[in-house]
Amino acid sequence: MFTGVVRAPLTGVVLVVEMTGAGVLLLPLLIACFAATVTANRLGSEPLYDTLRRRMLERT
């Protein structure tokens, strides 16, 4: 979910591996992050931080 919302797949994988210590999950995590990124791109949603930056700039 983190990868799909923020569009930072490597950060998501690193966070999960660091928190769980399960290096065995590296390949499934990479596959899941790739799927989340592709799905978010196909749906046409904007990355979360880009949306927040745009909203902040519109306020000023």
C-alpha positions as CSV (number, residue, x, y, z in Angstrom):
1,M,0.0,0.0,0.0
2,F,2.8,2.4,0.8
3,T,4.4,1.8,-2.6
4,G,1.1,2.5,-4.4
5,V,0.3,5.7,-2.5
6,V,3.8,7.2,-2.2
7,R,5.3,5.6,-5.3
8,A,8.5,4.8,-3.6
9,P,8.9,1.0,-4.1
10,L,12.5,0.7,-2.9
11,T,11.8,2.7,0.2
12,G,8.9,0.4,1.0
13,V,10.9,-2.8,0.5
14,V,13.8,-1.4,2.7
15,L,11.4,-0.4,5.4
16,V,9.6,-3.8,5.6
17,V,12.9,-5.8,5.5
18,E,14.4,-3.6,8.2
19,M,11.3,-3.8,10.4
20,T,10.8,-7.6,10.0
21,G,14.4,-8.7,9.5
22,A,13.0,-11.2,6.9
23,G,15.3,-11.1,4.0
24,V,13.5,-14.2,2.6
25,L,10.5,-11.9,1.8
26,L,12.6,-9.7,-0.5
27,L,11.4,-11.3,-3.8
28,P,7.7,-11.4,-2.9
29,L,8.0,-7.7,-1.6
30,L,9.6,-6.6,-4.9
31,I,6.8,-8.3,-6.9
32,A,4.1,-6.8,-4.7
33,C,5.6,-3.3,-4.9
34,F,5.9,-3.6,-8.7
35,A,2.2,-4.6,-8.9
36,A,1.2,-1.7,-6.6
37,T,3.2,0.8,-8.7
38,V,1.7,-0.5,-12.0
39,T,-1.8,-0.5,-10.6
40,A,-1.5,3.1,-9.3
41,N,-0.1,4.2,-12.7
42,R,-2.8,2.5,-14.6
43,L,-5.5,4.1,-12.4
44,G,-4.0,7.5,-13.1
45,S,-3.7,8.5,-9.6
46,E,-1.1,11.2,-8.6
47,P,1.5,10.3,-6.0
48,L,0.6,11.5,-2.5
49,Y,3.4,14.0,-2.0
50,D,2.9,15.5,-5.4
51,T,-0.8,16.1,-4.5
52,L,0.1,17.6,-1.1
53,R,2.7,19.9,-2.7
54,R,0.3,21.1,-5.3
55,R,-2.4,21.8,-2.6
56,M,0.2,23.7,-0.5
57,L,1.2,25.8,-3.5
58,E,-2.4,26.6,-4.4
59,R,-3.0,28.0,-0.9
60,T,-0.2,30.6,-1.3
